[in-house]
């Protein structure tokens, strides 16, 4: 049970990290377009 919780936590952390990375890239693209 603890292992599953740790797995989910890691998964969401990676998801959040990739999401924030995409957000930064999107901001750079918008800045370049303007």
C-alpha positions as CSV (number, residue, x, y, z in Angstrom):
1,X,0.0,0.0,0.0
2,X,2.8,2.4,0.9
3,X,4.6,1.4,-2.3
4,X,1.6,2.3,-4.4
5,X,1.2,5.7,-2.7
6,X,4.9,6.4,-3.4
7,X,4.5,5.4,-7.0
8,X,1.5,7.7,-7.4
9,X,3.3,10.6,-5.7
10,X,6.3,10.1,-8.0
11,X,4.0,9.9,-11.1
12,X,2.2,13.1,-10.2
13,X,5.5,14.9,-9.5
14,X,6.8,13.9,-12.9
15,X,3.5,14.9,-14.5
16,X,3.7,18.3,-12.8
17,X,7.4,18.8,-13.8
18,X,6.6,18.0,-17.4
19,X,3.6,20.2,-17.3
20,X,5.6,23.2,-15.9
21,X,8.3,22.5,-18.5
22,X,5.7,22.7,-21.3
23,X,4.3,25.9,-19.8
24,X,7.8,27.5,-19.9
25,X,8.3,26.4,-23.5
26,X,4.9,27.7,-24.4
27,X,5.8,31.1,-22.8
28,X,9.0,31.2,-24.8
29,X,7.1,30.5,-28.1
30,X,4.6,33.2,-27.3
31,X,7.4,35.7,-26.5
32,X,9.1,34.8,-29.8
33,X,5.8,35.3,-31.8
34,X,5.3,38.7,-30.2
